[in-house]
Amino acid sequence: MPRIVFMIEVDDLPEWERKFRTHGDLFRRQTIDGLYEYAMIEDGNRVVLSADVHDIDTFFEVLETPDANAAKDFDGVNRPSIQVFVLDKTFEF
């Protein structure tokens, strides 16, 4: 199962977190595995998020829908700051 990592900048960290937690239905449509892990970095109002995704193509399709864009705006996400990475390499030791 692919894992995605986001880096974003937001207007207000506490406000972002409160609003972010209202989007469970949208995240299910993105085929996220029911758990988002994240860290909020006060310096620069940045957030790093990570989740497992069942279908990466569906994830990216839903990410650009009007619903997802409205959620980004509602949450106070600075859209040009969004960086998405798909972790596709592993190292076992």
C-alpha positions in Angstrom: 0.0 0.0 0.0 1.5 3.4 -1.0 2.2 5.9 1.7 1.9 9.6 0.9 3.5 12.5 2.7 2.3 16.1 2.5 4.1 19.3 3.5 1.8 22.4 3.7 1.7 25.9 5.1 -1.5 27.1 6.8 -2.8 30.4 8.1 -3.4 29.3 11.7 -2.3 25.9 13.1 -5.0 25.4 15.8 -7.7 26.5 13.4 -6.3 24.3 10.6 -6.3 21.3 13.0 -9.9 21.8 14.1 -11.2 22.1 10.6 -8.9 19.4 9.2 -10.6 16.9 11.5 -14.0 17.5 9.9 -13.0 15.9 6.5 -13.3 12.2 7.2 -15.7 11.5 4.4 -13.4 13.2 1.9 -10.4 11.2 3.2 -12.3 8.0 2.8 -13.1 8.9 -0.8 -9.3 9.3 -1.3 -8.9 5.7 -0.2 -6.9 6.7 2.9 -6.6 3.8 5.4 -8.5 5.6 8.2 -5.4 7.2 9.8 -3.6 10.4 9.1 -0.4 11.1 11.1 0.8 14.6 11.3 3.1 17.1 13.0 2.5 20.8 13.3 5.6 23.0 13.1 5.0 26.4 14.6 8.0 28.0 12.9 6.3 28.9 9.6 2.9 27.5 10.4 3.8 24.3 8.6 2.3 20.8 8.8 3.7 17.5 7.7 1.1 14.8 7.1 1.4 11.1 6.2 -1.2 8.4 5.4 -1.5 5.0 3.7 -3.5 5.0 0.5 -5.3 2.0 -1.0 -5.5 3.4 -4.5 -3.0 6.2 -5.4 -4.7 7.1 -8.7 -8.0 7.7 -6.9 -6.2 9.6 -4.2 -4.8 12.1 -6.7 -8.1 12.3 -8.6 -10.0 13.2 -5.5 -7.3 15.6 -4.3 -8.1 17.9 -7.2 -11.9 17.8 -7.0 -13.9 20.9 -6.1 -14.7 19.3 -2.8 -11.0 18.9 -1.9 -10.2 22.4 -3.1 -13.0 23.8 -1.0 -11.7 21.9 2.0 -8.1 23.3 1.5 -9.6 26.8 1.4 -11.8 26.2 4.4 -8.8 24.9 6.4 -6.7 27.9 5.5 -4.1 25.9 3.5 -1.8 28.0 1.4 -2.3 26.1 -1.8 1.0 27.0 -3.6 2.9 25.6 -0.5 1.5 22.1 -1.0 4.1 19.4 -1.6 3.0 15.8 -2.0 5.4 12.8 -2.0 4.6 9.2 -2.6 7.0 7.0 -0.7 8.0 4.3 -3.1 11.3 3.0 -1.8 12.1 0.9 1.3 15.2 -0.2 3.1 15.0 -3.3 5.3 17.8 -4.1 7.7 
